[in-house]
């Protein structure tokens, strides 16, 4: 049994000429190119032979602006979901290459596994999976689109794929205006991965989220895009 799909869409390029790590700061909207990228994502979703019945968006300006062409193309009204927002980050508001040279900031870099410079990966995972689960349950039929940010989308991918959270941020597969798609599938106990030591062993079928697609509708625009402000 396959549930409707949930599509996690990243925002388009942000107008950020100073190369600031913008995080949750206000006033960082899309560039002209970013609006074109967002429209490319909207066109991709609209061209799919699927019913799209829900649209949820992070409260930040760049995601709300990226959701606007999707709302128009699909005839949907965006709903704000605070759980899919950009993570907090100690380096927010700085130019990263300069901040890293300042010894005052070095204590925030001691544990990349947590990470010590921002919101814990486990916390991001918890709120994102809750938002995705709620998205599946929010409509009787059709798909739901969530417009979010690079790290929350990437953590969702890592969680669903069973991969470790510690990673090189430069190697995330989550381009501007990309679309990562998930389904909720019923697995028999024999199909489930082994339970951790001490955890109960499932004996009944379970619904699990699986990743079923990743596309970059704005790939042709990415050559001239700047992507330095994400957490």
C-alpha positions as CSV (number, residue, x, y, z in Angstrom):
1,X,0.0,0.0,0.0
2,X,1.5,3.3,-1.1
3,X,0.4,6.6,0.4
4,X,0.2,9.9,-1.5
5,X,3.6,11.6,-2.1
6,X,5.2,14.4,-0.1
7,X,7.5,16.7,-2.1
8,X,10.2,18.6,-0.2
9,X,11.1,21.7,-2.3
10,X,14.1,23.8,-1.6
11,X,13.9,27.6,-2.1
12,X,15.6,29.4,-5.0
13,X,18.7,31.6,-5.0
14,X,18.7,34.3,-2.4
15,X,19.8,37.9,-3.0
16,X,22.9,37.9,-0.9
17,X,25.7,40.0,-2.5
18,X,27.7,40.1,0.7
19,X,27.9,36.3,1.1
20,X,26.3,36.3,4.6
21,X,25.3,33.1,6.3
22,X,21.7,34.3,6.5
23,X,20.1,31.5,8.5
24,X,16.8,32.7,10.0
25,X,17.6,36.5,9.5
26,X,14.8,38.6,8.1
27,X,15.1,40.5,4.8
28,X,16.7,37.8,2.7
29,X,14.4,37.2,-0.2
30,X,14.9,35.7,-3.6
31,X,17.1,37.2,-6.3
32,X,15.7,37.6,-9.8
33,X,17.4,34.3,-10.7
34,X,15.9,32.8,-7.6
35,X,12.4,33.7,-8.7
36,X,13.1,32.0,-12.1
37,X,14.3,28.9,-10.2
38,X,11.2,28.8,-8.1
39,X,9.1,29.0,-11.2
40,X,11.0,26.1,-12.7
41,X,10.2,24.0,-9.6
42,X,6.5,25.0,-9.9
43,X,6.4,24.1,-13.5
44,X,7.9,20.7,-12.7
45,X,5.3,19.9,-10.1
46,X,2.5,21.1,-12.3
47,X,3.6,18.9,-15.2
48,X,3.4,15.7,-13.1
49,X,0.4,13.5,-13.7
50,X,-0.5,13.8,-10.0
51,X,-3.1,15.5,-7.9
52,X,-1.5,18.1,-5.6
53,X,-3.8,19.1,-2.8
54,X,-1.7,20.7,0.0
55,X,1.1,23.3,0.2
56,X,3.0,24.1,3.4
57,X,5.9,26.4,3.7
58,X,8.6,27.6,6.2
59,X,7.8,31.0,7.6
60,X,11.0,32.6,6.1
61,X,10.8,35.1,3.2
62,X,12.8,33.1,0.7
63,X,10.6,30.0,1.2
64,X,7.3,32.0,1.1
65,X,8.5,33.6,-2.2
66,X,9.5,30.2,-3.6
67,X,6.1,28.9,-2.7
68,X,4.2,31.7,-4.5
69,X,4.6,30.3,-8.1
70,X,3.8,26.8,-6.8
71,X,0.6,28.1,-5.2
72,X,-0.4,29.8,-8.5
73,X,0.5,26.8,-10.7
74,X,-1.4,24.3,-8.5
75,X,-4.2,26.5,-7.3
76,X,-3.3,26.1,-3.6
77,X,-3.2,28.3,-0.6
78,X,0.1,28.0,1.3
79,X,0.0,27.2,5.0
80,X,2.9,28.1,7.3
81,X,4.6,25.2,9.1
82,X,7.3,26.4,11.6
83,X,8.7,22.9,11.9
84,X,10.3,23.0,8.4
85,X,12.2,26.2,9.1
86,X,16.0,26.7,8.7
87,X,18.0,25.4,11.8
88,X,19.5,27.9,14.2
89,X,23.2,28.6,13.8
90,X,25.9,30.4,15.9
91,X,27.4,31.8,12.7
92,X,24.2,33.4,11.5
93,X,24.9,36.9,10.2
94,X,28.6,36.4,9.5
95,X,30.7,35.8,6.5
96,X,31.8,32.2,7.2
97,X,35.3,32.3,5.9
98,X,36.1,35.3,8.2
99,X,34.3,33.9,11.2
100,X,36.3,30.6,11.0
101,X,39.5,32.6,11.4
102,X,38.3,34.2,14.7
103,X,39.5,32.2,17.8
104,X,36.4,33.3,19.6
105,X,34.3,31.1,17.4
106,X,36.5,28.0,17.6
107,X,34.7,26.5,20.7
108,X,31.6,26.1,18.5
109,X,33.4,23.8,16.1
110,X,34.6,21.2,18.6
111,X,31.9,18.6,17.8
112,X,30.8,18.2,14.2
113,X,28.7,15.2,15.0
114,X,26.2,17.2,17.1
115,X,26.9,19.8,15.6
116,X,28.0,22.3,18.3
117,X,27.6,25.4,16.1
118,X,23.8,24.9,15.7
119,X,20.6,22.9,16.2
120,X,21.3,19.2,16.8
121,X,20.7,16.9,13.8
122,X,18.4,14.7,15.9
123,X,16.2,17.7,16.7
124,X,16.0,18.7,13.1
125,X,15.1,15.0,12.2
126,X,12.4,14.9,14.8
127,X,10.6,18.1,13.7
128,X,11.0,17.3,10.0
129,X,9.7,13.7,10.2
130,X,6.7,15.0,12.3
131,X,6.0,17.6,9.6
132,X,6.2,15.0,6.8
133,X,4.0,12.5,8.7
134,X,1.5,15.3,9.3
135,X,1.6,16.2,5.6
136,X,0.7,12.6,4.7
137,X,-2.3,12.7,7.1
138,X,-3.5,16.2,6.2
139,X,-5.3,15.3,3.0
140,X,-7.7,12.5,2.0
141,X,-6.0,12.1,-1.3
142,X,-3.3,13.7,-3.5
143,X,0.1,15.0,-2.8
144,X,1.5,17.6,-0.4
145,X,4.3,20.1,-1.2
146,X,6.6,21.3,1.6
147,X,8.8,24.3,0.7
148,X,11.8,24.2,3.1
149,X,15.6,24.6,3.3
150,X,18.7,22.6,2.4
151,X,19.8,21.2,5.7
152,X,16.2,20.1,6.9
153,X,15.6,18.4,3.6
154,X,19.0,16.7,3.7
155,X,18.6,15.5,7.3
156,X,15.2,14.0,6.2
157,X,17.0,12.2,3.4
158,X,19.7,10.9,5.7
159,X,17.2,9.8,8.3
160,X,14.9,7.9,5.8
161,X,18.0,6.4,4.1
162,X,19.4,5.2,7.4
163,X,22.6,7.1,6.9
164,X,24.7,9.0,9.6
165,X,24.0,12.6,10.2
166,X,27.6,13.8,10.3
167,X,28.5,14.9,6.8
168,X,30.4,17.5,4.7
169,X,27.9,20.4,4.0
170,X,29.6,21.0,0.7
171,X,28.5,17.6,-0.5
172,X,24.8,17.7,0.2
173,X,22.6,16.6,-2.7
174,X,20.0,19.4,-2.4
175,X,20.4,22.0,-5.1
176,X,18.5,25.3,-5.2
177,X,14.8,24.7,-6.1
178,X,15.4,20.9,-6.1
179,X,12.5,18.5,-5.3
180,X,13.0,15.4,-3.1
181,X,10.0,13.1,-3.1
182,X,8.8,10.7,-0.4
183,X,6.1,8.0,-0.1
184,X,4.8,6.2,2.9
185,X,4.8,2.5,2.3
186,X,3.5,-0.5,4.2
187,X,6.3,-2.9,5.0
188,X,5.9,-6.5,6.3
189,X,8.0,-7.4,9.4
190,X,10.4,-9.5,7.3
191,X,11.1,-6.4,5.1
192,X,12.0,-4.1,8.0
193,X,15.6,-3.5,8.9
194,X,16.9,-5.2,12.1
195,X,15.8,-3.5,15.3
196,X,18.5,-1.9,17.4
197,X,19.6,-4.0,20.5
198,X,17.0,-3.9,23.2
199,X,14.3,-2.5,20.9
200,X,11.0,-4.4,20.4
201,X,11.0,-6.5,17.3
202,X,8.0,-5.6,15.0
203,X,5.5,-8.3,14.4
204,X,2.9,-6.3,12.5
205,X,3.1,-4.5,9.2
206,X,4.5,-0.9,9.6
207,X,4.2,2.3,7.5
208,X,7.6,3.7,6.8
209,X,8.7,6.8,4.8
210,X,10.8,6.0,1.7
211,X,12.5,8.4,-0.7
212,X,11.3,7.8,-4.3
213,X,12.7,10.7,-6.3
214,X,15.0,13.7,-6.6
215,X,15.1,16.2,-9.4
216,X,16.7,19.6,-10.1
217,X,14.2,21.5,-12.3
218,X,16.4,24.6,-12.2
219,X,19.7,22.8,-13.1
220,X,20.1,24.9,-16.3
221,X,20.1,28.1,-14.1
222,X,22.5,26.8,-11.5
223,X,25.7,27.6,-13.4
224,X,25.3,31.3,-12.5
225,X,23.6,30.9,-9.1
226,X,25.3,31.7,-5.8
227,X,24.6,29.4,-2.9
228,X,26.6,30.4,0.1
229,X,24.1,31.5,2.7
230,X,22.5,28.2,3.7
231,X,23.2,26.7,7.2
